[in-house]
Amino acid sequence: MKKVYLLFVILLSLFTLAACGGEDTGDKIVIDFWHMSPVGSTSYSGMRSIITEFNDSQDTYFVKGTGFSFWDYWDKINIAVSSRTAPDIGLSTIDDVESRASAGVLYNISDLMANDTSNTNLIDLTEFRQNQIEFATYNDDLFAMPFSATTRALYYNLDMFTEKGLTAADVPTTWEELHTVAKLFDEMDSSGNLTRIGFDPTYGNATYHGWLWQNNLDFFDDNQMPTLNTQGHIDVLNWIMNFNNDYTRAKLTAFGEGNQMLGINPFASERVAMIVEVDGLYQIIKDAGADFNYGVAPIPIPEGGRHVNWGSGFSIEMYNNNKGEDDQRDGAYEFVKYLLAKDTQIRLAEVNGWIMSHISAMEEFAEDEPIMQDLLKEVDFAIDKVYIPYAPSWHGNDWQPYYSQALSGTLTAEQALAAARANYIQKKQNYDSVNP
């Protein structure tokens, strides 16, 4: 009988620990934090260490971290937020904070900051870029905080440049120079298939709206009405379509698909001389142990254009499931402050390879990393896409079918843009009819 009782106690203990993620929370208030460092990922142990450090410093709160892979994360967080089963803290895209704040699913961080009488990890808003703060603001109050500060830049293979008698001084700065230099690197095999390409404006993280921004154009006007019907829009799309018009789109597509089959970025595998990519490529190249010489530079701009790139950073958010969980809210705020502190931001950058939003933290982090320093310079020229309530996926699923048809030659630039614009107008009419 004693053995049965002992076995029952052991099983009950194991069940309790499993329910708490295998950790003894004691009498502490449990705070759920969802992140993108799942078990088995290279960043898991580092993220766990950061969470553990906070828990060890606390008598009141215990953070339970749950990691998901990047794509699984978005599926789960979107469902959880809409069903009011969200974690206390999570990450999201900073450009659409407004959609969640207006729906009442986020806590007001400005109120929490105003009522904060502690002296621990106070949030210094001057350490965060104003354009990110603006995206995290709704009705003049903060409902999220900037967490990461993504940027896009031109990566160039310096070994390939040397092979052609070029140096870093020859990295193109204009669209005209970009085309001229790119053509020096194109190579084909005896069957006429591309084996290397200098540059293509559709590869990597280059986007049509990014090229538009450089031309002082956009998808929407100040009243959030779709544009796309000017000669400038047509010219930009034609420039993209015709950049490599000495090759068929089928050959360009086959080359791109070949890169995907290799399972590694085409620049990291030295199959393209130049590419527009996010700052995360720097970490990918480091993790791959690549030994080629390369650099990063501003994305070339057209004549009369502006120096700009797409930011697409993450926010850190506190979710309000409307269950009166004030203790969890207060604990979540303490953990958010800890995550945004300078030392923690440096550690997070070391753990996940991201550029974090804390300005001086990243300056210190990049002190001995020249390429990271160059990427940080580009963060200052990064902006995010505007949130359009009637078309939140305007840059992705809404636009992609028309873009693909233009690239494949099924539609001309004029036809693709006209069809896309008509689709946005219809979406707006549908939205307005149910949101008067």
N, C-alpha and C positions, 0 to 999 in steps of 0.2 A: 504493500500500500504506500509506504514511504517513497518507493522508487517511482510509482505512478504519479504521486504528488510532485516529486522533484522534477519529473519529466514535464508535467503540466506547467510548472513555474518557468522552466527553461524555455518551453515553447511559447509561453505568454510573453516572456522577455524578448525573444527573437521577433515575435510578431510586432511588439511595440517599437523595437528598434527599426524594423523594416518600414513601418508606417511613417517613421520620422527620417527616412532616408539612411537608416543604419547609424544614426547618431542620437546620443542621449541629450534631449533638450532641457531636461530638468523641469523647473517651474517657469521657464522663460516663455515669453510670448513669441510664437513662431511666425516668421515673416517669409512668405514665398517669393523667391526671385527666379525668374526664367531668363536664361542666357543662351549663348550660341557656342558653348564649350562642352559638348557631350563627352561622356566616358569614351575613352579611346582616341580622342582628338589630341593634337599636340598641345593645345592650350588648356586641357582639362585640369591637370595638376596645378598649374599656376593660378587658374581661377579659383580652384578649391582652396588653395593657400590664402588667397586674398579674403575669401569669405570666412575661413577659419580664424584669421587674424582679427577680424571684426567681432566674431562670436566670442573669442577669448577675452576681448576687452569689455564685454558687456555682462551686466548682472540682470538686465531686464529683457533683452531681446535675443532671439536666435534666428539667424537667417538660414533657411533651407534652400540651397541652390539646385536648380534642375536645368540641365543642359540639353539642347536639341541641335541637330544638324541644321544648317542654314535654311534649307527649303522647308524642312519639317517645322521649323520654328514659326514661320509665317503662317502656315496652315493652322497651327494650334493656337497661336496668339489671337488671330482674327476670330476664330470660333469662340474662344474663351471670352474675349471682350464683348462680342455681340450677345453671348448667352449669360453675361454677368457672372462668369465663373473664372474671371481673370486672376492671375497672381497679384500679389501686393505690388510688385515691381517688375517691369519688363522693358525691353527695348522695342522701338518702333522707328518708322521713317519720319524724320523731322518735318518734311514738307507738308504733311497732312495732319499735324497735331490739331488743327482747327476742327477737323471732322469729328474727332473723339471728344474734344473739349466741348463743342456745341451739343454733343449727345449726352453730356453729363457723366461720362465714364472716367474722367480724370479728376484728381484732387487739385485744388488751386495751390500751387507752390508759392505764389506771392504771399498768400495769407499765412502759410506756414513759416516763411522767412520773416514776415513782419512780427509774428508772435514768438519767435525763437529767442529765448533769454539765455541760452547756453553760450559757452565760449569755445565750443568744440566744432571744428571743421565748418566754420561759417562760410557760406557760399559767397564768393567775390565775383560779381557779374562782370567786372572789368577784365577778367581772365578768359572771357568767352566772346567770340566774334559777334558783332551787333547783328549781322544778317541772320545768324543762326538763332539768336535771341528773339528776333522778330518772328521767325517761323514758329517758335515755341510759345508765342504770345497769342492770347485770344481775349478780346474785350479788355485790352490793356493789362491783363494779368498773365503770369507765366503758368502754364498747365503742363509743362515738361521742361527738361533741361537738355541742352546740347550734350551729346556723349561722344560721338566720333565726328571727324571732320574730313570726309573724303574729298579727293581732288582727282582731276585727270590731267595728264601731261603727255608730251611726246617722248617716248623712249627711243633711243637710237643706239645701234650696235657700232661701237667705236672701232672694233676690229674690222668690220666690213668697210667702214669709212677709210681706214688706213689702207686696206687692200686696193681701194680706188684712188689713193693719193690724196685723200681728204682728211681733215682734222675736225675737232669739235667746233672750230671757228666756221666751218662750212655747214653746220646744222641749219636747215632752212628756217626762216622766220616769216616768210610770206607764202601764200598759196602758189604763186608762180615758182618760187624757189623750191617748194616742196615737190612739185611735179617734175621739175628739171632734175633734181637730185635723185628722186625716187627711180626714175627711168634708168639710172646708171646701174641699178642692182638687179633688175629683172633677169631671170635665167629660165631656160626651158630645156627639157631633155630631147632626145632624138625623135621622140614620138609627138613632140609639140605640146607636152604637158608642162605646166609651171612647176619649177622646183624651188624657186626663190622669187620673192617679189619685194620691191622697194617700199611700197606703201599702198594701202587701199583705204579710202575714207569710210568704208563700211566695216572694217575689221576692228577687233578689240572692243573698246568701250566708246568708240566714236558714234555719235548720234546725229540725226538730221536736225533736231532742235538745238544741239550744241553748235553745229555749223551755222544755223540761223542766227543764234545769239551773237556770234562773231561778226555778223553782217548787220547788227542792230535791228534784227527782226525777231519775231516770235510767232507762236501758234495763235495767240489770243491778244486782243487789245486790252486797254485799261478797264473796259466794261465786261471783260471775260467773254467777249464775242469772238468766234473763230475768224482768223484772217486767212492766210494761205493762198489768197487769190491775187497777189501782186506779182509783177514781173520779177521782183527780187526773190520771192519764194521759188518761183520757177527756175530762175538762174542758179540758185544754190542746189536744187535737186538735180538739175542737169549737170552741174559741175561734179557732183558725186557720181552720177551715172556714167559720165564720160571720162572720168579720171584715168581709167585703164581700158579705154575703148579699143585698144589694139589687141585685146583678148576678148573672147566671148564671155558672157556671163556664166556660161556652163563651165568654162575652164576656171574662172575665178571661184565659182561655187565648189568645184571639185577640189581645188587647192585648199579652200577653207575647211571643207569636210575632212580632207586628209589631215589637217592640223588637229581637228577634233578627235579623230581616230587615234592619234598619237597620245592623247590624254594629257597634253601639256600645252601651255600657251605657245602660239606660233613664234612670238618674239623670244621666249625663253628657250625654244628649241632651235633658234637661229635660222628660221625659215623666212622671216621678214626683217628688213633692215631698220624700219621705223614703224611704230604703231602708237596709236592713242590708247592709253590704258589708265586704270585707276592706280592709286598709290599701293594697293595690295600686291601688285605684280612684283614690287621690290622684295617683299617677303617671300613670294613664290620662288623667285630666282635664288634667294639665299637658301631656302629650304632644299632646293634641287641641287645645291652645290655647284651651280654653273660657274665656269671659270673664264667666260669671255668678258671683255671690257665693254662697258656701256655707260650711258649717261641719260639724264632726263633734262628736258627743256620745255619752255612754253609751247603750246600748240601753235603752229603757224597761223597767221591771220590774213584775211584778204586786204586789198588796198582800201584804206578808209575804214577798216574794221576795228574791233576792240579786243583787248586781251581779256578773255573770260573762259571759264570752263564750268562743267556741271559738278556741283558738290555732292548731292545725294547722301548726306550724313544721317546718322542714327540719333534718336533722342532716348533719354531715360525717363520713364513715366511711372506714376503711381496710380494704380487703377482703383476706382471707386465702384464696388459692386452693389452699393446702396443697401448694405446690411448692417450699418451702424457700427462698423469695426474701427472705432477710434483708436484703440490700442495698436492695432496693426498699422493704421495710417501713421501714427507717431513713430513707430519703429521703422517703418519703411522710409520715412523722411530722414531719420538718423543714418540709415544705411546709404541712402542717396547722397547725403552730404559726405559720407566717407568715400564713396566711389568717385566723387567729383573733387576730392582733395588732391593737391598737387602730387604728393608722393604716390598715392594710389593710381593716379592717372599715368604716371611714369611706369609703374608696375604693369598696368593693363596694356600699355603699348608694348612692353617687353613680352607679355604673355601671348597676345593675339596678333601682334604685328600691325595693328591699326594705328592711324593717326588719331589721337584722342583730341577732344575739343579744348582742353585746358592749354592756353597759349604758352605760358612760361614753362609748364611741364614738358611740352613737346620741344621747346627750344633747348632745354637741358638734355632731354633724351637724345636729340640729334647732334649733340656737340661733336662726337667723333665719327659721324656718318654723313659724308658729303652728299650722297644721293638723297638721303632723307632731308637734308637741309634744303636741297633744291626743290623737293616735293613740298616742303613747308612753305616755300615762297609762293608756290602755285595755289596753296590753300587760300591765300589772301585774294585771289582772283576767282574763287569758286563761288557760284551762286546755285541755289536750288530751284527746281521747277515750281511754278505757281500751282496751288491747289485749285482745281476746278470742280465744284460740287456736282455738276451734272455729267462730268466726264473725268472721274478720278484716275482712270487709266489712259488718259489722252495720249501719253507719250509711248505707251506700250501696246496693249492689245487693241486699242482703238485705232492706232496709227499703223501698226505693223502690216496688216494685209495690203494696204495701199502702197506702202513703201516697198514691200516685196514684189508687188506687181509692176511697179515702176522699174525696179532693178532688173527684173526678168524680161522687161520689154513688152509685157502684156498691155501696160498702159503707158502713155507718154507722161512726162512730168505734169503737164497741164491737166490731163485727165485724172491722174492720181490725186493731185491736190484738190481739184474740184469735187471729186467723189468723197474725199476725206472731210472736206469742209461741209458738204451737205450732210454727212453723217453726224458731225458735231452739232450742227444746227438742229437736226432732228432730235438728238439726245437732249438738247436744251429745251425744246418744245415739250418733250415727254416729261422732263424733270419739272418744268414750270407748271405743267397741268396738275401735278400732284403735290406741288410745293408752292402754292400761290403766295 
